[in-house]
């Protein structure tokens, strides 16, 4: 696997018209604001989109974005494994917005959801508190729940993966509607 190419937000802004921009965040995150013209292909749907992404890459440069740059770097790695060249936006949409560049929002009234990182923090915190309360009130064995979440967070940091995010991405509010993804894939195919 080759190291993905990176593009700074200033460079991306000046060349935005040259890129096919693919946002790999969840549909809820995408609805909260995305780069102008970005197409939403959630990371968990990336393999399904490989033929369409290959077609888009054959026509020009592909820029993959997410919230911070981590998921897009992972996506670029997957694409590289399949012979598809793509670049990742350094710092993601967070860095893009911080530099004052505009974000588009869907005009179809799609509700903006929490960013995946926020969903993970909320869920992990809730599980830790639940384990502590149940451990104090019901039985000390429930403290294992808090320890398990702590171990998962350490593992997540060491491996730069997040199993909890993978599970949360499967929840209905984080899943693209079938028609949305099909329309996106058709646009990628050209």
N, C-alpha and C positions, 0 to 999 in steps of 0.2 A: 504494500500500500504506500502511495506517495503522500507526502505532507501536503495538505490542502493549501491552495493559494489564498492569501488574505487581501482584503481591500479595505482601506480606511474609509470612514464615512464621508470625508471631504471628496476623496477620489470617486466614491460611489455616486455621490450627488452630482458631480460634474459629468459622469458617464452613465447616469441612470437610464437614459434612452437607448443605450447600447446593450443593456442587460435584459435577460429574462430573469425576473426576480421571483424566487420561490421561498415562501415563508413556511418553515417547518413547525411552527407552533400549533397549539390546539386551535380549533375554530373559535373558541371563546377568547383566547388571547389575541388572535388575528382580528376579531371584531373590535377589540379595544384600541386598535390603531396599528397600521402597517405601512410599509413603504409604498409610495404611489405606484400603482400598477402591479403590485406583488400578487402572486397566485398562491393560495393556501393548499399545501400538500403536507398534512401533519406527519411528523417523523415516523409514526407507527404505520403509515400508509406508503412510505417511500419506496419500498420494494415493489409494490403494486404499480407505482408510477414510473418505474425504470424505463419502459419503452417510450413513454411520452417525454420523459426527461432527456433521453438519448436523442430524440427528434429535435427537441429545443436546443440542445447543445450543438447539434449539427448545423443549426442556423446561426448560432452566435454564442456569446458568453453567457454563462449562467451564474447568477449570484444567489447564494443561499443565505437566508437570514433567520434569526430566532430572537429571543429576548436579550441574551447576553453574548452570544457567540459560541457557547458550548455545544448546543444541539446542532447548530449549523455546521460546526467543525466535524461532529460525528457524522452528519449527513454527507458532507463532502468526502469523508473517508469511505463511506459505503458506495457513493457514486464512483470514486476512484477505483475501487475494487471491481467495478463493472465497466471500467473503461470510459467513464463519463467525466469530463473535466468540468470543475466548478470551483468558484471562489466563495469564501465566507466573509461576511461583513464583520470586521473587528468591533467588538463591543455590542453587536446586535442593534436592535431597534432602540434600546436604551441609550447607546452612544449616539445613534442617529438623531434622536429627539433632543438629547443634551446639547448637540451642536446647533440646534435651532432649525433643523430640517423638518419639513411637514410630514405628518402622518395622515393617511386616509382612513376612513371608517366606512364599513359597508352601508350602502344607502337603503338596503332592504329591511332596516330596523333590527338587524341581528343584535342581540344583547351581548354587551361586553362582559367577559368573565374575568375571574382572577387569573393572574399569570401562574404558570405551573409551579414556579418556585414558591409563590405565596400559598398555593394549595398544599404543597408538600410541607411547608412550615406549619400551617394550620393543623393538618392531619397529624403530623409527628407530635406537635405540642399537645394536642387533644389526647392522643394515645398515651403519652407520658403522664399527663395529669390523671387520666382515667386509671392507669396502672397504680399510681401513687395513692389515689383516694381509695380504690378498691383494696389495695394492700393494707391500708390503715384501718379501714372500716370492716371489710369482709374477711379477708384471709391474706397473710403475708405472701402467699404464692403468686398473687396478682402483681407483685413487684417485678416478676419476670417479664411482664409486658413492657414495662418501662425500660428494663435492661435490654430487651430485644430491639426496641426502637433505637436506643442509644448505639447498640452494636451495628444496626443497619445504617445509621448515619455515618459512623466511622468507616464502615465498608464502602459506603457511597463516596465519601471523600477520597479514600485511597484508590478506588478504581475509576473515579470520575464517571460513574454510572448511577442511576437512581431507580431501583426497583419500585419504590413507592410512586414515583412519577409515571412509570410504565403502567402501573395498576390504575392510577387516577386518570390517565389519558384514555382509558377504556370506558370511563363513566359517560353516560349519555350526553351531558352538557359539554363534554370535551370532544365528542365524535362529530365528524362532518356528516351532514345528511348525504345520502347516496347521490342525489342529483347534483349537489354542489361539487363533490369530488369528480364526478363524471364530466361535468362542464369544465372544470379546471383541467382535467386530463385532455379533453378535446382542444382546449386553447393551447396547451403545451405541444400537442401534436401538430398544431399549425392549421 
